[in-house]
């Protein structure tokens, strides 16, 4: 769909605009129902060092829109999306019940609230990277371990 094309273009062009990844994610909301895997980390896109900061522009609004349009997501990699907050992660938990992999390394604003929502909404979750997420505590990790056996 059109959203998928925008997302592919953002990846191919290395996010020439700092808002491109977020805009593409929002545009995907109606066009990628069969998408199962998405990696928005800078390393996966082959971006140069000066472009690494652009993944930080992905917001909760963009991720929520993406989750709404891609309910079949099984893997989502958002390492370094430092503007991402609980509402975006909670939207993934609500809208992507088959999620198996979620990488949130260095998503500094994510807290226990959305991680517990993942434990409740994504029972198939097998891989969760929360390194450098200072607002996530052991209690949320325990909730994931119990909710995603």
C-alpha positions in Angstrom: 0.0 0.0 0.0 0.9 3.6 -0.1 2.1 3.6 3.6 4.4 0.7 2.8 5.9 2.6 -0.1 6.5 5.6 2.2 8.2 3.4 4.7 10.4 1.7 2.1 11.3 5.1 0.7 12.3 6.4 4.2 14.5 3.4 4.7 16.1 3.5 1.3 16.8 7.3 1.5 18.3 7.0 5.0 15.7 9.4 6.5 16.8 12.5 4.7 14.5 14.5 6.9 14.5 14.0 10.6 10.8 13.5 10.7 10.7 11.1 7.7 10.8 7.8 9.7 8.0 9.1 12.0 5.9 10.4 9.1 6.4 7.1 7.2 5.3 5.1 10.3 2.2 7.2 10.6 1.4 6.8 6.9 1.6 3.1 7.2 -1.4 2.9 9.5 -3.7 1.7 6.7 -1.4 0.1 4.3 0.6 -2.7 5.8 -1.8 -5.2 7.4 0.5 -8.1 6.3 3.8 -6.6 7.5 5.4 -8.9 10.0 8.8 -7.4 10.7 10.1 -3.8 10.8 13.5 -2.6 11.9 13.8 1.1 12.2 17.2 1.1 13.9 20.0 3.0 12.2 22.2 0.0 11.8 19.6 -2.0 9.9 19.1 0.9 7.5 22.8 1.3 6.9 22.8 4.9 7.9 26.0 6.8 8.5 27.1 8.1 11.9 25.7 11.6 11.3 22.3 10.1 10.5 22.1 7.9 13.7 20.3 10.6 15.6 17.4 10.6 13.2 15.9 7.4 14.6 15.5 9.5 17.8 12.8 11.5 15.9 10.3 8.5 15.9 7.6 9.3 18.3 4.8 7.5 20.1 2.2 8.9 17.7 4.2 7.4 14.8 4.6 4.0 16.5 0.9 4.0 17.6 -0.2 4.7 14.0 2.2 2.0 12.7 0.8 -0.5 15.2 -2.8 0.3 14.1 -2.0 -0.4 10.5 0.2 -3.4 11.0 -1.6 -5.7 13.5 0.4 -8.7 12.2 3.7 -7.4 13.4 5.8 -10.2 14.9 9.1 -8.2 15.2 9.6 -4.5 15.8 13.0 -3.0 16.4 13.1 0.6 17.7 16.5 0.7 19.4 17.5 4.4 19.9 14.0 5.8 19.5 14.6 8.1 22.4 11.4 10.2 21.9 9.3 7.0 22.3 7.1 7.0 25.4 4.6 4.7 27.0 1.6 5.5 24.8 3.4 4.3 21.7 4.5 1.0 23.4 1.1 0.5 24.9 -0.5 0.9 21.4 1.8 -1.9 20.2 0.7 -4.0 23.1 -3.0 -3.4 22.3 -2.8 -3.7 18.5 -0.1 -6.3 17.9 -1.0 -9.4 19.9 1.3 -11.7 17.9 4.4 -9.7 18.6 7.4 -12.0 19.4 10.3 -9.5 19.3 10.5 -5.9 20.5 13.8 -4.1 20.8 13.6 -0.9 22.8 17.3 -0.4 23.8 17.9 3.3 24.7 14.3 4.2 24.7 14.8 6.4 27.8 11.2 7.5 28.3 9.6 4.0 28.4 8.5 3.0 31.9 7.0 0.0 33.7 3.5 1.0 32.7 3.9 0.1 29.0 6.1 -2.9 29.7 3.4 -4.4 31.9 0.9 -3.7 29.1 3.2 -5.7 26.8 3.1 -8.6 29.3 -0.7 -8.5 29.2 -1.2 -7.8 25.5 1.6 -9.8 23.8 1.7 -13.3 25.3 3.9 -14.6 22.4 6.7 -12.1 23.3 10.0 -14.0 23.4 12.6 -11.3 22.9 12.5 -7.9 24.6 15.6 -5.6 24.8 15.3 -3.0 27.5 19.0 -2.2 27.9 19.6 1.5 28.7 15.9 2.0 29.7 16.4 3.5 33.1 12.7 3.9 33.9 12.0 0.1 33.6 12.5 -1.8 36.8 12.7 -5.4 37.8 8.9 -5.6 38.6 8.1 -4.9 34.9 10.5 -7.6 33.8 8.9 -10.0 36.2 5.5 -9.2 34.7 6.8 -10.0 31.3 8.3 -13.2 32.4 5.0 -14.2 34.0 2.8 -13.0 31.2 4.9 -14.3 28.3 5.8 -17.9 29.4 
